[in-house]
């Protein structure tokens, strides 16, 4: 039973991830369960911050991008993490202190 549940969640998350780029965000969030939206948005945010660290403009640009692509709610939730990254001067994925 547990294996079936894990497989089901993995399937829904995979489908949500694939649909994210093909659907307007305001419609996408209405088509998926809330936890799926949070998880998939977090995956994209992480990838975007990671990519931003590799550019000359760095993480500062990601603040604008989060708001534009993920909406106000995601912007507010991600601001704490983004501000912490910027405040600590983290400029590469390898510079994190993982606990």
SULZI-V515747 format. One record per run of one state. SS is the DSSP state (a for helix, b for strand, c for the rest). FROM is the first residue (numbers start at 1). TO is the last residue. If there is no record, write none. Layout:
[[SS,FROM,TO] [SS,FROM,TO]]
This chain:
[[c,1,1] [a,2,20] [c,21,24] [a,25,31] [c,32,33] [a,34,52] [c,53,59] [a,60,87] [c,88,92] [a,93,95] [c,96,99]]
